[in-house]
Amino acid sequence: MRLKDIKVITVVDQDYNDLELWYPIYRLQEEGATVHIVGKEANTVYNGQAGIPAKTDYAFTDINIDDYDGLLVPGGWAPDKLRRYPEVLDFVRKLDQADKTIGQICHAGWVLVSADILKNRKVTSTPAIKDDMINAGATWVDEETVVDGNIVSSRRPSDMPTYVKAYADKLAE
């Protein structure tokens, strides 16, 4: 298992996109990675847009981000909430500064916009937030999956096969 010593966090709030949370978690676990679900509160159930519950392992304040190799931010409506938590933005900035893998899909780009790490980066997202990404200094492209340095970005659930593979490959480097 090529990711057996890798630890990743994924952040959630209400109305996350169910596929964009669970598909990457299961694929990374299949490759041996440890994935922790983190939210505002530990041991709390957050519901996805389709109603699938995700129970958090930890609260944002419980996490030492230096203990992790990567971060996954699912889309849905949750990123609009997640971008308001200073802890989440701090996770993104610290991981970016440490050149650790950050994955974002669909509306999750909003979190990277608010963390102010997109200047001169090539990314994709749902076209709905294209202007936000460009205004944050990114070069936005309409491609399934884009890898620019430590950032792996994707547009929508149908892009998951290329997105999660690229994310896992980046973690394995």
Backbone as ProteinMPNN parsed JSONL, in Angstrom:
{"seq_chain_A": "MRLKDIKVITVVDQDYNDLELWYPIYRLQEEGATVHIVGKEANTVYNGQAGIPAKTDYAFTDINIDDYDGLLVPGGWAPDKLRRYPEVLDFVRKLDQADKTIGQICHAGWVLVSADILKNRKVTSTPAIKDDMINAGATWVDEETVVDGNIVSSRRPSDMPTYVKAYADKLAE", "coords_chain_A": {"N_chain_A": [[0.836, -1.179, 0.0], [0.838, 1.958, -1.082], [0.376, 4.393, 0.286], [0.598, 4.028, 3.011], [1.829, 5.281, 5.237], [0.827, 7.799, 5.259], [-0.958, 10.69, 6.284], [-4.016, 12.344, 6.168], [-6.216, 15.132, 6.317], [-9.668, 15.883, 6.056], [-11.988, 18.448, 5.674], [-15.167, 19.385, 6.992], [-18.49, 20.722, 6.847], [-21.957, 21.51, 7.301], [-23.946, 20.468, 4.528], [-21.974, 19.589, 2.704], [-20.635, 18.252, -0.372], [-21.632, 15.073, -0.979], [-20.458, 12.967, -2.593], [-17.997, 14.166, -3.187], [-16.739, 14.188, -0.772], [-16.774, 11.487, 0.265], [-15.895, 9.698, -1.816], [-13.06, 10.366, -2.305], [-12.085, 9.826, 0.319], [-12.524, 7.026, 0.668], [-11.002, 5.977, -1.49], [-8.387, 6.856, -0.844], [-8.058, 5.546, 1.602], [-8.136, 2.919, 0.674], [-5.647, 2.8, -0.44], [-4.093, 2.82, 1.756], [-3.811, 5.138, 3.291], [-4.341, 7.201, 6.196], [-7.228, 8.867, 7.019], [-8.655, 11.647, 8.429], [-11.693, 13.054, 9.473], [-12.615, 16.334, 9.928], [-14.144, 18.926, 11.745], [-15.98, 21.834, 12.934], [-16.712, 20.995, 15.454], [-15.807, 18.123, 17.399], [-16.738, 14.623, 17.072], [-19.256, 15.042, 15.958], [-22.112, 15.042, 13.884], [-22.288, 15.859, 10.546], [-24.265, 16.69, 7.801], [-24.398, 15.741, 4.394], [-25.202, 17.166, 1.147], [-26.849, 15.305, -0.086], [-27.754, 14.02, 2.073], [-26.15, 12.139, 3.348], [-24.529, 11.217, 6.257], [-21.633, 12.495, 7.977], [-19.443, 11.822, 10.477], [-17.434, 13.656, 12.6], [-13.986, 13.192, 13.379], [-12.307, 14.816, 14.788], [-12.144, 18.166, 16.178], [-11.544, 21.356, 14.646], [-9.793, 22.795, 16.304], [-8.46, 20.797, 17.62], [-6.471, 19.834, 16.054], [-3.111, 19.416, 15.013], [-1.67, 20.68, 12.44], [0.804, 20.157, 11.377], [1.204, 17.48, 11.687], [0.155, 16.232, 9.516], [-0.004, 15.136, 6.08], [-1.487, 16.046, 4.013], [-4.432, 17.769, 2.761], [-7.875, 17.618, 2.107], [-10.467, 19.304, 0.541], [-13.804, 19.153, 0.282], [-16.44, 19.936, -2.065], [-19.649, 21.416, -2.577], [-22.024, 23.166, -0.568], [-20.738, 23.621, 1.756], [-18.034, 24.723, 1.625], [-18.417, 27.518, 1.591], [-19.037, 28.019, 4.186], [-16.864, 26.892, 5.534], [-14.723, 28.536, 4.804], [-14.875, 30.612, 6.521], [-13.792, 29.983, 8.921], [-11.055, 30.644, 10.883], [-9.178, 28.698, 11.607], [-9.298, 26.751, 9.59], [-8.437, 28.189, 7.353], [-5.885, 28.716, 8.238], [-4.843, 26.089, 8.297], [-4.753, 25.584, 5.533], [-2.944, 27.566, 4.618], [-0.576, 26.912, 6.073], [-0.052, 24.27, 5.185], [0.331, 24.793, 2.494], [2.598, 26.454, 2.571], [4.4, 24.587, 3.503], [4.591, 22.99, 1.351], [2.869, 20.812, 1.084], [0.347, 18.456, 0.051], [-2.633, 19.738, -1.252], [-5.975, 19.338, -1.864], [-8.713, 20.325, -3.823], [-12.083, 20.583, -4.85], [-14.682, 21.515, -7.071], [-16.8, 23.793, -5.537], [-15.005, 24.102, -3.494], [-12.791, 25.599, -3.992], [-13.268, 28.14, -3.042], [-12.348, 28.144, -0.401], [-9.565, 28.109, -0.698], [-9.292, 30.518, -2.033], [-10.026, 32.328, 0.013], [-7.98, 31.768, 1.777], [-5.934, 32.934, 0.505], [-3.958, 31.873, -1.308], [-3.693, 31.539, -4.007], [-2.438, 33.118, -5.923], [-0.836, 33.453, -9.003], [-1.143, 30.741, -9.578], [-2.168, 27.827, -11.359], [-5.348, 26.609, -11.768], [-8.467, 24.764, -11.467], [-12.043, 24.669, -11.137], [-15.517, 24.513, -10.183], [-17.28, 26.083, -12.796], [-18.903, 28.088, -11.774], [-17.543, 29.491, -9.782], [-15.441, 30.574, -11.075], [-14.769, 33.32, -11.616], [-14.164, 34.21, -9.014], [-11.885, 32.726, -8.459], [-10.119, 33.68, -10.425], [-10.041, 36.397, -9.698], [-8.675, 36.116, -7.349], [-6.16, 35.827, -8.209], [-5.433, 33.58, -9.638], [-4.767, 31.483, -12.5], [-7.308, 30.327, -14.311], [-8.569, 27.321, -15.615], [-10.571, 25.257, -17.752], [-10.577, 22.247, -17.13], [-10.544, 18.715, -16.413], [-8.924, 17.93, -14.187], [-6.366, 19.618, -12.463], [-2.98, 19.934, -11.74], [-0.878, 21.869, -9.936], [2.066, 22.45, -8.705], [1.795, 21.842, -5.337], [-0.947, 21.855, -5.273], [-3.945, 20.305, -6.082], [-6.591, 20.373, -8.193], [-10.077, 20.25, -9.119], [-13.146, 19.992, -11.082], [-15.835, 18.886, -10.728], [-18.077, 16.229, -9.499], [-18.083, 14.219, -11.555], [-15.501, 14.264, -12.45], [-13.987, 12.9, -10.661], [-12.471, 10.371, -10.928], [-10.009, 11.125, -12.262], [-9.191, 13.213, -10.624], [-8.909, 12.176, -7.933], [-7.023, 10.195, -8.372], [-4.837, 11.763, -9.254], [-4.44, 13.25, -6.932], [-3.757, 11.244, -5.044], [-1.439, 10.269, -6.307], [0.187, 12.532, -6.056], [0.454, 12.706, -3.279], [1.93, 10.395, -2.896], [4.414, 11.0, -3.897]], "CA_chain_A": [[0.0, 0.0, 0.0], [1.781, 3.062, -1.257], [0.105, 5.549, 1.145], [0.394, 3.494, 4.359], [2.311, 6.181, 6.289], [0.325, 9.136, 4.923], [-2.121, 11.158, 7.048], [-4.735, 13.415, 5.48], [-7.474, 15.569, 6.915], [-10.684, 16.487, 5.206], [-12.789, 19.348, 6.501], [-16.586, 19.347, 6.648], [-19.549, 21.484, 7.5], [-23.235, 21.093, 6.745], [-24.166, 20.599, 3.087], [-20.847, 19.225, 1.852], [-21.04, 17.364, -1.455], [-21.419, 13.712, -0.484], [-19.478, 12.257, -3.421], [-16.695, 14.83, -3.122], [-16.135, 13.823, 0.508], [-16.592, 10.059, 0.502], [-15.093, 9.025, -2.854], [-11.626, 10.463, -1.986], [-11.76, 9.142, 1.578], [-12.429, 5.585, 0.442], [-9.871, 5.675, -2.383], [-7.135, 7.02, -0.099], [-7.994, 4.449, 2.57], [-7.779, 1.713, -0.08], [-4.203, 2.843, -0.688], [-3.409, 2.741, 3.035], [-3.741, 6.422, 4.005], [-5.24, 7.51, 7.303], [-7.965, 10.097, 6.711], [-9.482, 12.128, 9.533], [-12.729, 14.04, 9.148], [-12.472, 17.391, 10.915], [-15.152, 19.974, 11.657], [-15.95, 22.805, 14.03], [-16.791, 20.226, 16.693], [-15.493, 16.691, 17.301], [-17.828, 13.676, 17.325], [-20.492, 15.699, 15.542], [-22.561, 14.601, 12.566], [-22.582, 16.873, 9.534], [-24.962, 16.03, 6.706], [-24.114, 16.18, 3.041], [-26.335, 17.649, 0.356], [-27.734, 14.166, -0.359], [-28.178, 13.485, 3.36], [-25.232, 11.152, 3.921], [-23.864, 11.825, 7.405], [-20.199, 12.324, 8.237], [-19.144, 12.125, 11.878], [-16.061, 14.154, 12.702], [-13.035, 12.568, 14.298], [-11.701, 15.883, 15.585], [-12.508, 19.565, 15.933], [-10.441, 22.13, 14.051], [-8.85, 23.197, 17.346], [-7.74, 19.608, 18.106], [-5.523, 19.399, 15.029], [-1.8, 20.011, 14.752], [-1.584, 20.452, 10.999], [2.142, 19.644, 11.061], [1.146, 16.017, 11.745], [-0.54, 15.747, 8.322], [0.662, 15.235, 4.781], [-2.367, 16.631, 3.021], [-5.764, 18.262, 3.086], [-8.895, 17.547, 1.068], [-11.625, 20.156, 0.79], [-14.889, 18.81, -0.619], [-17.297, 21.041, -2.478], [-20.989, 21.563, -2.039], [-22.193, 24.507, 0.018], [-19.888, 23.693, 2.948], [-16.881, 25.619, 1.537], [-18.776, 28.891, 1.926], [-18.98, 28.083, 5.645], [-15.505, 26.549, 5.963], [-13.813, 29.654, 4.565], [-15.069, 31.587, 7.604], [-13.086, 29.513, 10.117], [-9.622, 30.963, 10.815], [-8.381, 27.474, 11.718], [-9.249, 26.113, 8.281], [-7.553, 29.004, 6.506], [-4.532, 28.489, 8.75], [-4.438, 24.774, 7.783], [-4.433, 25.729, 4.106], [-1.706, 28.358, 4.478], [0.572, 26.154, 6.593], [0.241, 23.17, 4.283], [0.866, 25.359, 1.266], [3.973, 26.889, 2.858], [5.215, 23.374, 3.673], [4.517, 22.283, 0.067], [2.126, 19.571, 1.257], [-0.713, 18.318, -0.938], [-3.952, 20.317, -0.976], [-6.937, 19.004, -2.901], [-9.985, 21.047, -3.778], [-12.952, 20.262, -5.978], [-15.946, 22.227, -7.229], [-16.854, 25.056, -4.798], [-13.963, 24.113, -2.469], [-11.843, 26.656, -4.334], [-13.533, 29.304, -2.193], [-11.501, 28.076, 0.793], [-8.23, 28.52, -1.117], [-9.395, 31.96, -2.297], [-10.003, 33.033, 1.302], [-6.653, 31.567, 2.381], [-5.044, 33.792, -0.275], [-2.788, 31.116, -1.775], [-3.852, 31.211, -5.419], [-1.73, 34.02, -6.833], [0.065, 32.817, -9.982], [-1.349, 29.294, -9.619], [-3.099, 27.335, -12.371], [-6.343, 25.783, -11.088], [-9.811, 24.659, -12.004], [-13.114, 24.601, -10.137], [-16.778, 24.657, -10.875], [-17.303, 27.381, -13.483], [-19.656, 29.059, -10.977], [-16.642, 30.34, -8.988], [-14.32, 30.937, -11.942], [-14.385, 34.716, -11.393], [-13.538, 34.303, -7.691], [-10.542, 32.156, -8.576], [-9.325, 34.632, -11.211], [-9.843, 37.6, -8.886], [-7.693, 35.766, -6.31], [-4.839, 35.8, -8.831], [-5.164, 32.297, -10.29], [-5.096, 31.24, -13.9], [-8.355, 29.325, -14.263], [-8.763, 26.562, -16.843], [-11.692, 24.324, -17.723], [-10.037, 20.909, -17.322], [-10.995, 17.776, -15.375], [-8.054, 17.988, -13.02], [-5.161, 20.408, -12.679], [-1.974, 19.853, -10.682], [0.098, 22.957, -9.989], [2.828, 22.315, -7.465], [1.15, 21.003, -4.329], [-2.401, 21.993, -5.345], [-4.659, 19.457, -7.035], [-7.943, 20.922, -8.263], [-10.977, 19.594, -10.048], [-14.364, 20.751, -11.325], [-17.141, 18.332, -10.342], [-18.015, 14.802, -9.174], [-17.761, 13.341, -12.691], [-14.047, 14.31, -12.655], [-13.348, 12.221, -9.534], [-11.418, 9.397, -11.22], [-8.713, 11.77, -12.523], [-8.855, 14.052, -9.465], [-8.417, 11.401, -6.784], [-5.77, 9.557, -8.794], [-3.791, 12.796, -9.231], [-4.195, 13.588, -5.529], [-3.018, 10.116, -4.45], [-0.093, 10.271, -6.906], [0.939, 13.644, -5.471], [0.798, 12.287, -1.92], [2.921, 9.308, -2.958], [5.733, 11.498, -4.356]], "C_chain_A": [[0.882, 1.244, 0.0], [1.542, 4.27, -0.349], [-0.001, 5.162, 2.62], [0.87, 4.418, 5.477], [1.828, 7.617, 6.101], [-0.912, 9.45, 5.762], [-2.71, 12.387, 6.356], [-5.917, 13.839, 6.335], [-8.393, 16.045, 5.807], [-11.588, 17.281, 6.131], [-14.238, 19.332, 6.027], [-17.383, 20.389, 7.425], [-20.843, 21.001, 6.863], [-23.276, 21.359, 5.239], [-22.908, 20.43, 2.238], [-21.389, 18.363, 0.716], [-20.64, 15.941, -1.063], [-20.355, 12.947, -1.276], [-18.081, 12.85, -3.27], [-15.999, 14.646, -1.777], [-15.779, 12.341, 0.527], [-15.756, 9.345, -0.55], [-13.598, 9.159, -2.544], [-11.234, 9.748, -0.694], [-11.565, 7.651, 1.324], [-11.245, 5.211, -0.447], [-8.534, 5.802, -1.639], [-6.976, 5.923, 0.944], [-7.624, 3.136, 1.884], [-6.281, 1.647, -0.337], [-3.401, 2.91, 0.61], [-3.32, 4.034, 3.828], [-4.709, 6.446, 5.184], [-5.906, 8.836, 6.969], [-8.841, 10.446, 7.9], [-10.457, 13.175, 9.023], [-12.752, 15.056, 10.288], [-13.516, 18.477, 10.667], [-15.033, 20.928, 12.83], [-15.96, 22.104, 15.384], [-16.453, 18.76, 16.429], [-16.735, 15.859, 17.582], [-19.2, 14.266, 17.022], [-20.84, 15.229, 14.14], [-22.904, 15.821, 11.715], [-23.205, 16.135, 8.363], [-24.592, 16.629, 5.366], [-25.38, 16.633, 2.339], [-27.324, 16.538, 0.044], [-28.169, 13.475, 0.933], [-27.275, 12.442, 3.977], [-24.475, 11.813, 5.074], [-22.363, 11.537, 7.443], [-19.957, 12.74, 9.682], [-17.676, 12.523, 11.989], [-15.255, 13.36, 13.726], [-12.488, 13.595, 15.284], [-12.349, 17.22, 15.272], [-11.298, 20.267, 15.324], [-9.372, 22.434, 15.092], [-8.061, 22.028, 17.929], [-6.551, 19.24, 17.226], [-4.205, 20.173, 15.087], [-1.515, 19.693, 13.286], [-0.216, 19.924, 10.577], [2.198, 18.114, 11.074], [0.565, 15.395, 10.479], [0.241, 16.014, 7.041], [-0.208, 15.903, 3.729], [-3.72, 17.016, 3.579], [-6.652, 18.089, 1.872], [-10.05, 18.449, 1.468], [-12.71, 19.752, -0.209], [-15.705, 20.043, -0.972], [-18.67, 20.957, -1.835], [-21.135, 22.984, -1.521], [-21.308, 24.683, 1.254], [-18.698, 24.647, 2.798], [-17.193, 27.079, 1.863], [-18.798, 29.098, 3.433], [-17.542, 27.876, 6.126], [-14.536, 27.709, 5.818], [-13.901, 30.716, 5.65], [-14.345, 31.193, 8.892], [-11.6, 29.825, 9.991], [-8.743, 29.723, 10.863], [-8.225, 26.784, 10.362], [-8.314, 26.881, 7.351], [-6.1, 28.856, 6.94], [-3.995, 27.138, 8.286], [-3.954, 24.914, 6.341], [-3.111, 26.469, 3.926], [-0.477, 27.569, 4.931], [0.951, 24.998, 5.68], [0.838, 23.675, 2.974], [2.32, 25.794, 1.465], [4.923, 25.702, 3.009], [5.224, 22.518, 2.407], [3.871, 20.91, 0.207], [0.88, 19.611, 0.374], [-2.058, 18.849, -0.448], [-4.852, 19.982, -2.152], [-8.212, 19.798, -2.723], [-10.772, 20.734, -5.035], [-14.215, 21.119, -5.911], [-15.913, 23.583, -6.512], [-15.773, 25.149, -3.717], [-12.898, 25.162, -2.748], [-12.044, 27.918, -3.518], [-12.631, 29.316, -0.96], [-10.083, 28.522, 0.451], [-8.195, 30.005, -1.471], [-9.259, 32.724, -0.99], [-8.678, 32.871, 2.031], [-5.577, 32.372, 1.646], [-3.772, 33.067, -0.717], [-2.795, 30.877, -3.284], [-3.123, 32.126, -6.402], [-0.732, 33.242, -7.695], [-0.018, 31.293, -9.99], [-2.336, 28.969, -10.727], [-4.041, 26.355, -11.677], [-7.602, 25.646, -11.93], [-10.775, 24.582, -10.828], [-14.419, 24.511, -10.904], [-16.761, 26.013, -11.585], [-18.042, 28.463, -12.695], [-18.757, 29.975, -10.15], [-15.383, 30.729, -9.767], [-13.845, 32.366, -11.668], [-13.704, 34.913, -10.047], [-12.095, 33.815, -7.743], [-9.617, 33.127, -9.333], [-9.039, 35.889, -10.398], [-8.869, 37.371, -7.735], [-6.29, 35.627, -6.886], [-4.499, 34.523, -9.563], [-5.401, 32.387, -11.797], [-6.076, 30.081, -13.882], [-8.484, 28.651, -15.616], [-9.917, 25.586, -16.657], [-11.18, 22.943, -18.107], [-10.497, 20.027, -16.17], [-10.223, 17.95, -14.076], [-6.803, 18.757, -13.389], [-4.247, 20.21, -11.472], [-0.993, 20.986, -10.918], [0.851, 22.951, -8.671], [2.116, 21.358, -6.535], [-0.375, 21.069, -4.364], [-2.968, 21.122, -6.459], [-6.104, 19.946, -7.031], [-8.763, 20.223, -9.333], [-12.315, 20.32, -10.072], [-15.623, 20.214, -10.66], [-17.026, 16.829, -10.071], [-17.649, 13.901, -10.348], [-16.267, 13.321, -13.01], [-13.278, 13.524, -11.589], [-12.279, 11.208, -9.915], [-10.053, 10.048, -11.483], [-8.252, 12.58, -11.324], [-8.238, 13.235, -8.335], [-7.138, 10.658, -7.139], [-4.618, 10.555, -8.732], [-3.431, 13.169, -7.792], [-3.363, 12.487, -4.864], [-1.59, 10.05, -5.006], [0.766, 11.357, -6.286], [1.359, 13.298, -4.05], [1.926, 11.264, -1.905], [4.312, 9.785, -3.353], [6.716, 11.609, -3.221]], "O_chain_A": [[1.579, 1.53, 0.973], [2.435, 5.108, -0.221], [-0.621, 5.883, 3.402], [0.343, 4.334, 6.586], [2.362, 8.541, 6.715], [-1.794, 8.609, 5.934], [-2.001, 13.331, 6.009], [-6.544, 13.013, 6.997], [-7.953, 16.54, 4.769], [-11.913, 16.84, 7.234], [-14.512, 19.274, 4.829], [-16.99, 20.853, 8.495], [-20.811, 20.158, 5.966], [-22.716, 22.34, 4.748], [-22.781, 21.046, 1.18], [-22.481, 17.806, 0.827], [-19.464, 15.649, -0.845], [-19.453, 12.349, -0.689], [-17.094, 12.116, -3.23], [-14.804, 14.915, -1.653], [-14.629, 11.976, 0.773], [-14.973, 8.461, -0.203], [-12.908, 8.14, -2.52], [-10.17, 9.135, -0.622], [-10.55, 7.08, 1.723], [-10.558, 4.226, -0.177], [-7.655, 4.953, -1.788], [-5.87, 5.423, 1.149], [-6.882, 2.33, 2.445], [-5.711, 0.56, -0.44], [-2.177, 3.041, 0.579], [-2.798, 4.027, 4.942], [-5.754, 5.795, 5.166], [-5.227, 9.818, 6.67], [-9.668, 9.642, 8.331], [-10.097, 14.062, 8.248], [-12.889, 14.695, 11.456], [-13.741, 18.893, 9.531], [-14.095, 20.839, 13.622], [-15.313, 22.546, 16.334], [-16.771, 18.223, 15.369], [-17.668, 16.319, 18.241], [-20.172, 14.021, 17.735], [-19.955, 15.042, 13.304], [-23.69, 16.683, 12.106], [-22.727, 15.07, 7.973], [-24.484, 17.846, 5.212], [-26.484, 16.501, 2.867], [-28.521, 16.798, -0.08], [-28.87, 12.464, 0.894], [-27.599, 11.904, 5.035], [-23.848, 12.855, 4.886], [-21.898, 10.486, 7.003], [-20.235, 13.877, 10.063], [-16.79, 11.806, 11.525], [-15.756, 12.929, 14.765], [-12.239, 13.291, 16.45], [-13.011, 17.388, 14.248], [-10.164, 19.813, 15.477], [-8.179, 22.344, 14.802], [-7.093, 22.243, 18.658], [-5.717, 18.422, 17.616], [-4.182, 21.399, 15.194], [-1.16, 18.565, 12.945], [-0.095, 19.304, 9.521], [3.132, 17.521, 10.534], [0.487, 14.171, 10.37], [1.019, 16.963, 6.934], [0.283, 16.286, 2.667], [-4.097, 16.649, 4.692], [-6.244, 18.373, 0.745], [-10.551, 18.373, 2.59], [-12.56, 19.977, -1.409], [-15.667, 21.057, -0.275], [-18.826, 20.491, -0.707], [-20.449, 23.895, -1.984], [-21.154, 25.803, 1.74], [-18.366, 25.334, 3.764], [-16.326, 27.8, 2.357], [-18.602, 30.215, 3.913], [-17.062, 28.589, 7.008], [-13.619, 27.852, 6.627], [-13.076, 31.629, 5.687], [-14.291, 31.974, 9.841], [-10.945, 29.319, 9.079], [-7.683, 29.688, 10.238], [-7.147, 26.292, 10.031], [-7.498, 26.285, 6.648], [-5.192, 28.869, 6.108], [-2.824, 27.034, 7.919], [-2.884, 24.424, 5.98], [-2.255, 26.032, 3.157], [0.545, 27.563, 4.245], [2.133, 24.767, 5.424], [1.743, 23.055, 2.416], [3.171, 25.526, 0.617], [6.106, 25.799, 2.682], [5.806, 21.433, 2.399], [4.269, 19.958, -0.464], [0.417, 20.687, -0.004], [-2.551, 18.468, 0.614], [-4.534, 20.301, -3.298], [-8.729, 19.928, -1.613], [-10.22, 20.633, -6.131], [-14.738, 21.404, -4.834], [-15.085, 24.433, -6.842], [-15.644, 26.195, -3.08], [-12.178, 25.572, -1.837], [-11.103, 28.687, -3.32], [-12.196, 30.381, -0.522], [-9.46, 29.242, 1.232], [-7.19, 30.677, -1.238], [-8.466, 33.661, -0.894], [-8.291, 33.735, 2.817], [-4.444, 32.474, 2.116], [-2.662, 33.565, -0.532], [-1.988, 30.096, -3.787], [-3.199, 31.906, -7.611], [0.096, 32.483, -7.19], [0.944, 30.626, -10.372], [-3.244, 29.754, -11.001], [-3.591, 25.384, -11.069], [-7.775, 26.312, -12.95], [-10.365, 24.446, -9.676], [-14.422, 24.439, -12.132], [-16.273, 26.993, -11.022], [-17.819, 29.649, -12.935], [-19.141, 31.103, -9.842], [-14.388, 31.16, -9.184], [-12.646, 32.597, -11.505], [-12.763, 35.7, -9.943], [-11.201, 34.415, -7.147], [-8.479, 33.359, -8.924], [-7.915, 36.392, -10.408], [-8.3, 38.325, -7.203], [-5.34, 35.345, -6.156], [-3.383, 34.384, -10.065], [-6.132, 33.249, -12.285], [-5.721, 28.973, -13.482], [-8.506, 29.321, -16.648], [-10.201, 25.147, -15.543], [-11.322, 22.512, -19.251], [-10.803, 20.52, -15.084], [-10.809, 18.097, -13.004], [-6.245, 18.585, -14.473], [-4.687, 20.306, -10.327], [-0.353, 21.058, -11.967], [0.334, 23.395, -7.646], [1.86, 20.206, -6.888], [-1.034, 20.405, -3.564], [-2.539, 21.19, -7.611], [-6.765, 19.937, -5.993], [-8.234, 19.684, -10.305], [-12.597, 21.152, -9.21], [-16.399, 20.982, -10.09], [-16.0, 16.221, -10.377], [-16.96, 12.9, -10.15], [-15.809, 12.458, -13.758], [-12.048, 13.49, -11.615], [-11.235, 11.184, -9.263], [-9.041, 9.566, -10.975], [-7.057, 12.634, -11.034], [-7.163, 13.571, -7.838], [-6.258, 10.506, -6.292], [-3.546, 10.236, -8.218], [-2.26, 13.378, -7.473], [-2.372, 12.778, -4.194], [-0.643, 9.804, -4.259], [1.947, 11.135, -6.015], [2.493, 13.567, -3.655], [2.771, 11.268, -1.01], [5.29, 9.06, -3.169], [7.861, 12.008, -3.433]]}, "name": "protein", "num_of_chains": 1, "seq": "MRLKDIKVITVVDQDYNDLELWYPIYRLQEEGATVHIVGKEANTVYNGQAGIPAKTDYAFTDINIDDYDGLLVPGGWAPDKLRRYPEVLDFVRKLDQADKTIGQICHAGWVLVSADILKNRKVTSTPAIKDDMINAGATWVDEETVVDGNIVSSRRPSDMPTYVKAYADKLAE"}
